């Protein structure tokens, strides 16, 4: 069994993958690192492979690339893991007043918006925080910094000039553990959450009627978000998370009613 995740060892994805591998008794050597999200998805075709990638941040929102891949691939969510994200300001410099340019992934800049605005720091987009820290450690350019985790400081022997840059102190990224539909892998711990994606019919009050299907059956929704649909310009899909189990009668009734008001429903996982 292998776990595939994006980018390099000791990234935030590594921290999530490391926790999951311990729960499933997977060896560290079986964690495979990929250069982008789509390459990770392509690697799940073997039944015993797993996918660990971020889908949502509590402050900066969804990672849409990964949400849309559920439409392209017939895979299932078997678990979610919430990782607290703590950003640090790293450099070979020792004086924070010498900052000229800071490098990080755009998501990190979104999470540290207030901090960067207050410090009047120029943000430069980089593919990944860990690669940004690596670049800063190897560069001879003066006044450059990276936003990354404390593990990056240890790995690349940089100076920490500031900690907890994130605007939201409880800043958390949600990761999904995904496998093929016919995979026998089971994550022992359960929250009994269900995730679905659907497209409402083009009729009056269709979204209201879709959501009423859950309200009348006492199903508690924990997330709803709209996503632009691939099928038609300015049409939308809806991503829902809700509690209970698929075998529960109220959930069965809610999904039966939902089917009447939708043109497309896909259950992404029960976990």
Buried (B, 14 or more C-beta within 10 A) or exposed (E): BBBBBBBBBBBBBBBBBBEBBEEBEBEEEBBBBBEEBBEBBEBBEEEEBBBBBBBBBBBBEBBEBBBBBBBEBEBBBBBBBEBEBBBBBBBBBEEBEEBEBBBBBEBBBBBBBEBBEEBEBEBBEBBBBBBBBBBBBEEEEEEBBBBBBEBBBEBBEBBBBBEEBBBBEEBBBBBBBBBBEEBEBEBEEEEEBBBBBBBBBEEEEBBEBBBBBBEEBEBEEEEBBEBEBEEEEEEBBBBBBBBBEEEBEBBBBBBEBBBEBBBBBEBBBBB
